Amino acid sequence: MSTATVNRLETESVGRLLVNLALPAIAAQFVNMLYSVVDRIYIGHIPDIGSAALTGVGIAFPIIMMIAAFSSLIGLGGAPLAAIKMGKGRFDEAEQILGNCFVALLGISIVLTAFFLTFGEELLLLFGAGPETLPYAKTFLNTYVCGTIFVQIVLGLTPFISTQGFAKTSMAAVMIGAIISTILAPIFIFIFGMGVQGAALANIIAQAISAAWVLRFLFAGGTKLRIQKKYMRIQKAVIVPVLLLGVSPFIMQSTESLLNIAFNSSLKNYGGDLGVGAMTILASIMQVLIMPILGLTQGAQPIISYNYGAKNNERVKKAFNFLFVISMGYSVVFWLLLMIFPSLFVSIFSSDPELVETTVWATRIYMGLVFVMGAQLACQQTFIALGQAKTSLFLALLRKIILLIPLIYILPQFFSDKTFAVFLAEPVSDLLAVVVTVTLFFTQFRKILARNTRVSVENVG
């Protein structure tokens, strides 16, 4: 079964294969999104305290994103390299990457748990928590970080399942946890009266069950890659390339935390808790846009990485073309719906009339050019699939660190409406980033494939 699954990556129709791999990955991304979005929906509707509790969880969200980012550092750095090794027929080396990544994830879990339990409150205050919102932020965070090891295992190891072509298995691992979380969260929050702590506890239980599913699959065998004891020792020659490639998705996610901090601190100054609450909702809506595109890129990654390793450049190009067109199509449709029916999206997260009105206004500014994200992510993630660590790192830094975060602080200096200026930073950075990314991609993509062809010819000679 596993051999047939891997062979699909080099023989099956690219379009059909991308759909077969991407649909489960998209479903998994949507389901994974439920962990945070559904929590916010429930929390936002807690009687009397809903708005303050939602804002508190929003302030804790940068730390949640940081925890997830470390899993990407390992999982999204290791999985493409493992796929390239498989394309070259070096399955032992691919399995060695998996074993090293597993041990690294365990070590990171211990460090992160200790760090955030020790310094969590200080960080929340730094991120903009006030007397009304700090209790909710602290309660949610202290509970959530106790399940860090489960988050690392699920998010860090499922890419190794997907990269072998087992997209449905990867989806099932995430879906099981999300369904459990969706069921338990309202029970803990409303029936048991646990509030935000109940939401975090439901999340921990769900992630633990998903982690057990993932470990059972990767330890039991029946796949081309499995976790073996002989490879569970960190080796510099193995883990360093993983970290170099993984630093790009790590920065993409960890800077999301810095981005939330920048937005929350600026909006706290100019728009108060209402502005922070609006940003919390907008961040959730942005997730709804980005997650399916990331699912698409996860479906394309095994095809691109494996065939790049196998020197099959035509299949690499076909996979990217499908990825680009579908990503752009989805982004444009989502943007149109959001611009026409903003209140429909916003009202899902809050019934507070003042918060809804503010967020609807902010949506048309913040999401004004969000349709370009399809091109941005398709190009950026393809660089990662091709193992291009340096270019991926630059693009990961470009949109958020080089452009967006400085603009959050610079633009208010030129507008009388400071809150408007903060939200305007997003579309301005989106436009500049996509122009640079797409231009760089289409100038570099051909060169990368040409080098791959030359290497192939030299090896034959």
C-alpha positions as CSV (number, residue, x, y, z in Angstrom):
1,M,0.0,0.0,0.0
2,S,2.7,2.5,0.9
3,T,4.7,1.8,-2.2
4,A,1.7,2.4,-4.4
5,T,1.0,5.6,-2.5
6,V,4.5,6.9,-3.1
7,N,4.4,5.8,-6.8
8,R,1.3,8.0,-7.3
9,L,3.5,11.0,-6.7
10,E,5.4,10.3,-10.0
11,T,2.8,8.6,-12.2
12,E,-0.8,9.8,-11.5
13,S,-2.3,12.8,-13.3
14,V,-1.0,15.9,-11.6
15,G,-4.4,17.6,-11.5
16,R,-6.2,14.6,-10.1
17,L,-3.4,13.9,-7.6
18,L,-3.4,17.5,-6.4
19,V,-7.1,17.4,-5.7
20,N,-6.9,14.0,-4.0
21,L,-4.1,15.3,-1.7
22,A,-5.3,18.8,-1.3
23,L,-8.9,18.2,-0.3
24,P,-8.1,16.2,2.8
25,A,-5.4,18.8,3.6
26,I,-7.9,21.7,3.2
27,A,-10.4,19.8,5.3
28,A,-7.7,19.3,8.0
29,Q,-6.8,23.0,7.9
30,F,-10.5,24.0,8.3
31,V,-10.9,21.6,11.1
32,N,-7.6,22.7,12.7
33,M,-8.9,26.3,12.5
34,L,-11.9,25.2,14.6
35,Y,-9.6,24.8,17.6
36,S,-9.3,28.6,17.9
37,V,-12.2,29.9,15.9
38,V,-14.9,27.8,17.6
39,D,-13.5,28.7,21.0
40,R,-13.8,32.3,20.2
41,I,-17.3,31.9,19.0
42,Y,-18.3,30.2,22.2
43,I,-16.3,32.6,24.4
44,G,-17.7,35.7,22.6
45,H,-21.2,34.6,23.6
46,I,-20.6,34.0,27.3
47,P,-23.3,36.1,29.1
48,D,-22.1,39.4,30.6
49,I,-18.4,38.8,30.1
50,G,-18.3,37.7,26.4
51,S,-16.6,40.8,24.9
52,A,-13.9,41.1,27.7
53,A,-13.2,37.3,27.6
54,L,-12.9,37.3,23.8
55,T,-10.5,40.2,23.9
56,G,-8.5,38.5,26.6
57,V,-8.2,35.3,24.5
58,G,-7.2,37.5,21.6
59,I,-4.4,38.9,23.6
60,A,-3.2,35.4,24.5
61,F,-3.4,34.4,20.8
62,P,0.1,35.5,19.8
63,I,1.6,33.0,22.3
64,I,-0.7,30.3,20.9
65,M,0.6,31.1,17.5
66,M,4.2,31.0,18.7
67,I,3.7,27.5,20.1
68,A,2.4,26.4,16.7
69,A,5.2,28.1,14.9
70,F,7.8,25.9,16.6
71,S,6.1,22.8,15.3
72,S,6.4,24.3,11.8
73,L,10.1,24.9,12.3
74,I,10.5,21.2,12.6
75,G,7.6,19.6,10.7
76,L,7.5,21.9,7.7
77,G,11.3,22.0,7.5
78,G,11.7,18.3,7.7
79,A,8.8,17.0,5.6
80,P,9.9,18.6,2.2
81,L,13.4,17.4,2.7
82,A,12.1,13.9,3.5
83,A,10.0,13.9,0.3
84,I,13.0,15.1,-1.8
85,K,15.1,12.2,-0.3
86,M,12.2,9.7,-1.2
87,G,12.2,11.1,-4.8
88,K,15.9,10.2,-5.0
89,G,15.2,6.7,-3.6
90,R,17.0,7.4,-0.3
91,F,14.4,6.2,2.1
92,D,16.8,5.5,5.0
93,E,17.8,9.2,5.0
94,A,14.2,10.3,4.9
95,E,13.4,8.1,7.9
96,Q,16.4,9.5,9.7
97,I,15.0,13.0,9.2
98,L,11.7,11.9,10.7
99,G,13.4,10.4,13.8
100,N,15.5,13.5,14.4
101,C,12.4,15.7,14.0
102,F,10.4,13.7,16.5
103,V,13.1,14.0,19.2
104,A,13.4,17.7,18.5
105,L,9.7,18.3,18.9
106,L,9.8,16.6,22.3
107,G,12.6,18.8,23.5
108,I,11.0,21.9,22.2
109,S,7.7,21.0,24.1
110,I,9.5,20.8,27.4
111,V,11.3,24.2,26.9
112,L,8.1,26.0,25.7
113,T,5.9,24.7,28.5
114,A,8.3,25.8,31.2
115,F,9.0,29.2,29.6
116,F,5.3,30.2,29.1
117,L,4.2,29.0,32.5
118,T,7.0,31.1,34.1
119,F,6.7,34.3,32.0
120,G,3.2,34.1,30.6
121,E,1.7,36.9,32.7
122,E,4.5,39.3,32.0
123,L,4.1,38.6,28.2
124,L,0.3,39.2,28.4
125,L,0.8,42.5,30.0
126,L,3.3,43.4,27.4
127,F,0.9,42.4,24.7
128,G,-1.8,44.8,25.9
129,A,-3.8,43.0,28.6
130,G,-5.5,45.4,31.0
131,P,-7.2,44.9,34.4
132,E,-10.4,43.7,32.8
133,T,-8.9,41.3,30.2
134,L,-5.8,39.9,32.0
135,P,-7.7,37.4,34.2
136,Y,-9.3,35.8,31.1
137,A,-6.0,35.9,29.1
138,K,-4.0,34.4,31.9
139,T,-6.5,31.6,32.7
140,F,-6.7,30.5,29.1
141,L,-3.0,30.6,28.5
142,N,-1.9,28.8,31.7
143,T,-4.3,26.0,30.8
144,Y,-3.5,25.8,27.1
145,V,0.3,25.6,27.5
146,C,0.0,22.4,29.6
147,G,-0.9,20.7,26.3
148,T,2.1,22.0,24.4
149,I,3.6,18.6,23.8
150,F,0.4,17.4,22.1
151,V,0.3,20.4,19.8
152,Q,3.9,19.9,18.8
153,I,3.3,16.2,18.0
154,V,0.2,16.8,16.0
155,L,1.3,19.8,14.0
156,G,4.9,18.8,13.7
157,L,4.4,15.2,12.6
158,T,1.3,15.3,10.4
159,P,3.4,16.8,7.6
160,F,5.4,13.6,7.5
161,I,2.2,11.7,7.0
162,S,1.0,14.0,4.2
163,T,4.3,14.1,2.4
164,Q,4.1,10.3,1.9
165,G,0.7,10.8,0.2
166,F,-1.5,9.8,3.2
167,A,-3.4,13.0,3.1
168,K,-6.6,11.4,4.4
169,T,-4.8,9.9,7.4
170,S,-3.4,13.3,8.2
171,M,-6.8,14.8,7.9
172,A,-8.3,12.2,10.2
173,A,-5.7,12.9,12.9
174,V,-6.7,16.6,13.0
175,M,-10.5,16.0,12.5
176,I,-10.7,13.6,15.4
177,G,-9.3,16.2,17.8
178,A,-11.4,19.1,16.3
179,I,-14.7,17.2,16.6
180,I,-13.9,16.3,20.2
181,S,-13.0,19.9,21.0
182,T,-16.1,21.2,19.4
183,I,-18.2,18.9,21.5
184,L,-16.4,19.4,24.8
185,A,-15.9,23.2,24.6
186,P,-19.6,24.2,25.1
187,I,-20.0,21.6,27.7
188,F,-17.0,22.9,29.7
189,I,-17.8,26.6,29.1
190,F,-21.5,26.7,29.7
191,I,-22.7,23.6,31.4
192,F,-19.8,23.2,33.8
193,G,-19.4,27.0,34.1
194,M,-15.6,26.9,33.5
195,G,-15.5,29.8,31.0
196,V,-12.3,30.4,29.1
197,Q,-10.5,27.7,31.1
198,G,-13.1,25.2,29.8
199,A,-12.3,26.2,26.2
200,A,-8.6,25.6,26.8
201,L,-9.1,22.3,28.6
202,A,-11.3,21.0,25.7
203,N,-8.5,21.9,23.4
204,I,-5.9,20.0,25.4
205,I,-8.0,16.8,25.5
206,A,-8.6,17.0,21.8
207,Q,-5.0,17.5,20.9
208,A,-3.9,14.7,23.2
209,I,-6.2,12.3,21.3
210,S,-5.0,13.5,17.9
211,A,-1.4,13.1,19.1
212,A,-2.0,9.5,20.1
213,W,-3.5,8.8,16.6
214,V,-0.4,10.3,14.9
215,L,2.1,8.4,17.0
216,R,0.3,5.1,16.5
217,F,0.4,5.6,12.7
218,L,4.1,6.6,12.5
219,F,5.3,4.0,15.0
220,A,3.2,1.0,13.7
221,G,4.7,0.9,10.2
222,G,2.8,0.1,7.0
223,T,4.2,3.3,5.5
224,K,7.4,4.2,3.7
225,L,8.5,6.3,6.7
226,R,8.1,5.4,10.3
227,I,9.7,6.5,13.6
228,Q,12.5,4.1,14.5
229,K,14.5,4.0,17.7
230,K,17.9,3.9,15.8
231,Y,17.2,7.3,14.3
232,M,16.0,9.0,17.6
233,R,19.2,10.7,18.3
234,I,19.8,14.3,17.1
235,Q,22.5,14.6,14.5
236,K,23.8,17.9,13.4
237,A,24.1,17.0,9.7
238,V,20.4,16.0,9.7
239,I,18.8,18.6,11.9
240,V,20.6,21.7,10.7
241,P,19.2,21.5,7.1
242,V,15.7,21.0,8.6
243,L,16.1,24.1,10.7
244,L,17.4,26.2,7.8
245,L,14.4,25.3,5.7
246,G,11.9,25.3,8.6
247,V,12.9,28.8,9.6
248,S,10.8,30.2,6.8
249,P,7.4,28.7,7.9
250,F,8.5,29.4,11.5
251,I,8.9,33.1,10.8
252,M,5.6,33.1,8.9
253,Q,3.8,31.8,12.0
254,S,5.9,33.4,14.8
255,T,5.8,36.8,13.2
256,E,2.0,36.3,13.3
257,S,2.5,36.6,17.0
258,L,4.6,39.7,16.7
259,L,2.0,41.1,14.3
260,N,-0.8,40.5,16.7
261,I,1.3,42.3,19.4
262,A,1.9,45.3,17.1
263,F,-1.7,45.5,16.1
264,N,-3.0,45.0,19.6
265,S,-0.7,47.5,21.2
266,S,-1.4,50.2,18.6
267,L,-5.1,49.6,18.6
268,K,-5.1,49.6,22.4
269,N,-3.7,53.2,22.2
270,Y,-5.9,54.5,19.4
271,G,-9.1,52.4,19.6
272,G,-9.2,50.9,23.1
273,D,-10.5,47.4,23.9
274,L,-13.0,47.8,21.1
275,G,-10.2,48.1,18.5
276,V,-8.4,45.1,20.0
277,G,-11.7,43.1,19.9
278,A,-12.2,44.0,16.3
279,M,-8.7,42.8,15.5
280,T,-9.3,39.5,17.2
281,I,-12.3,38.9,15.0
282,L,-10.4,40.0,11.8
283,A,-7.6,37.7,12.7
284,S,-10.1,34.8,12.8
285,I,-11.6,35.8,9.5
286,M,-8.1,35.9,8.0
287,Q,-7.5,32.4,9.2
288,V,-10.6,31.3,7.3
289,L,-9.0,32.7,4.1
290,I,-5.5,31.4,4.6
291,M,-6.1,27.9,6.0
292,P,-7.6,26.5,2.8
293,I,-4.7,27.9,0.7
294,L,-2.2,26.4,3.1
295,G,-4.2,23.1,2.7
296,L,-3.7,23.5,-1.1
297,T,0.0,24.1,-0.6
298,Q,0.3,21.0,1.6
299,G,-1.4,19.0,-1.1
300,A,1.0,20.3,-3.7
301,Q,4.2,20.0,-1.5
302,P,4.6,16.2,-1.8
303,I,4.1,16.3,-5.6
304,I,6.6,19.2,-6.0
305,S,9.2,17.9,-3.6
306,Y,9.1,14.3,-4.7
307,N,9.3,15.1,-8.4
308,Y,11.9,17.7,-7.9
309,G,14.0,15.1,-6.2
310,A,13.2,12.7,-9.0
311,K,14.3,15.4,-11.6
312,N,10.8,15.4,-13.2
313,N,10.6,19.1,-13.8
314,E,7.5,18.9,-16.0
315,R,5.4,17.5,-13.1
316,V,6.8,20.2,-10.8
317,K,5.7,22.9,-13.2
318,K,2.2,21.4,-13.6
319,A,1.7,21.1,-9.9
320,F,2.7,24.7,-9.3
321,N,0.4,25.9,-12.1
322,F,-2.6,24.1,-10.6
323,L,-1.7,25.4,-7.2
324,F,-1.4,29.0,-8.4
325,V,-4.7,29.1,-10.3
326,I,-6.8,27.4,-7.6
327,S,-5.3,29.6,-4.8
328,M,-6.0,32.8,-6.7
329,G,-9.5,31.7,-7.6
330,Y,-10.4,31.0,-4.0
331,S,-8.9,34.2,-2.7
332,V,-10.8,36.4,-5.2
333,V,-14.2,34.6,-4.4
334,F,-13.6,34.9,-0.6
335,W,-12.7,38.6,-1.0
336,L,-15.8,39.4,-3.0
337,L,-18.1,37.7,-0.4
338,L,-16.3,39.5,2.5
339,M,-16.7,42.9,0.8
340,I,-20.4,42.3,0.0
341,F,-21.4,40.7,3.3
342,P,-19.0,41.8,6.0
343,S,-21.6,41.8,8.8
344,L,-22.4,38.1,8.0
345,F,-18.8,37.1,8.8
346,V,-18.4,39.4,11.8
347,S,-21.7,38.5,13.5
348,I,-20.5,34.9,13.8
349,F,-18.0,36.0,16.4
350,S,-20.0,38.5,18.5
351,S,-23.5,39.8,19.2
352,D,-22.3,43.0,20.7
353,P,-23.7,45.7,18.4
354,E,-20.9,48.2,19.0
355,L,-18.1,45.6,18.4
356,V,-19.9,44.3,15.3
357,E,-20.2,47.9,13.9
358,T,-16.6,48.7,14.5
359,T,-15.4,45.4,13.0
360,V,-17.5,45.7,9.9
361,W,-16.0,49.1,9.3
362,A,-12.5,47.8,9.8
363,T,-13.1,44.8,7.6
364,R,-13.4,46.9,4.4
365,I,-10.0,48.5,5.2
366,Y,-8.0,45.6,6.6
367,M,-9.2,43.1,4.0
368,G,-9.2,45.6,1.1
369,L,-6.6,43.7,-1.0
370,V,-6.6,40.3,0.7
371,F,-7.3,38.6,-2.7
372,V,-3.6,38.8,-3.5
373,M,-2.8,36.3,-0.7
374,G,-3.4,33.4,-3.1
375,A,-0.5,34.4,-5.3
376,Q,1.7,35.3,-2.3
377,L,1.2,31.9,-0.5
378,A,1.4,29.7,-3.7
379,C,4.8,31.2,-4.7
380,Q,6.2,31.3,-1.1
381,Q,5.2,27.8,-0.2
382,T,6.6,26.4,-3.5
383,F,10.0,27.8,-2.7
384,I,9.8,25.8,0.6
385,A,8.7,22.6,-1.3
386,L,11.8,23.0,-3.6
387,G,14.1,23.3,-0.5
388,Q,15.1,26.9,-1.2
389,A,15.9,28.0,2.3
390,K,17.4,31.4,1.7
391,T,14.7,32.7,-0.6
392,S,11.9,31.3,1.6
393,L,13.5,33.1,4.6
394,F,13.6,36.4,2.8
395,L,9.9,36.2,1.7
396,A,8.9,35.1,5.2
397,L,10.5,38.3,6.6
398,L,9.3,40.6,3.8
399,R,5.5,40.9,4.3
400,K,5.4,41.1,8.1
401,I,8.7,42.1,9.5
402,I,10.1,44.4,6.7
403,L,6.7,45.9,5.6
404,L,3.7,45.3,7.8
405,I,5.0,45.8,11.4
406,P,6.8,49.1,10.6
407,L,3.7,50.4,8.7
408,I,1.5,49.8,11.7
409,Y,3.6,52.4,13.5
410,I,4.5,54.7,10.6
411,L,1.1,55.2,8.9
412,P,-0.7,56.7,12.0
413,Q,1.8,59.6,11.8
414,F,0.3,60.6,8.5
415,F,-3.5,60.2,9.2
416,S,-5.8,62.1,11.6
417,D,-7.8,58.9,12.1
418,K,-5.1,56.7,13.8
419,T,-7.2,53.6,14.0
420,F,-7.9,53.7,10.3
421,A,-4.2,54.1,9.6
422,V,-3.4,51.0,11.7
423,F,-5.8,48.9,9.7
424,L,-4.6,50.4,6.4
425,A,-1.1,48.9,7.0
426,E,-2.4,45.5,6.1
427,P,-3.5,46.2,2.4
428,V,-0.5,48.4,1.8
429,S,1.9,45.6,2.8
430,D,-0.1,43.0,1.0
431,L,0.3,44.8,-2.3
432,L,4.0,45.5,-1.9
433,A,4.8,42.0,-0.8
434,V,2.9,40.2,-3.6
435,V,4.6,42.3,-6.3
436,V,8.1,41.4,-4.9
437,T,7.2,37.7,-4.3
438,V,5.6,37.0,-7.7
439,T,8.4,38.8,-9.5
440,L,11.1,37.0,-7.6
441,F,9.4,33.6,-8.1
442,F,9.0,33.8,-11.9
443,T,12.6,34.9,-12.3
444,Q,14.0,32.2,-10.0
445,F,11.7,29.3,-10.7
446,R,13.1,28.6,-14.2
447,K,16.7,28.9,-12.9
448,I,16.0,26.4,-10.1
449,L,14.5,23.8,-12.6
450,A,17.3,24.4,-15.1
451,R,19.9,23.7,-12.4
452,N,18.0,20.5,-11.5
453,T,18.1,19.4,-15.1
454,R,21.8,20.0,-15.4
455,V,22.5,18.0,-12.2
456,S,20.4,15.2,-13.7
457,V,22.4,15.2,-17.0
458,E,25.7,15.3,-15.1
459,N,24.7,12.4,-13.0
460,V,23.8,10.4,-16.1
461,G,27.1,11.3,-17.7
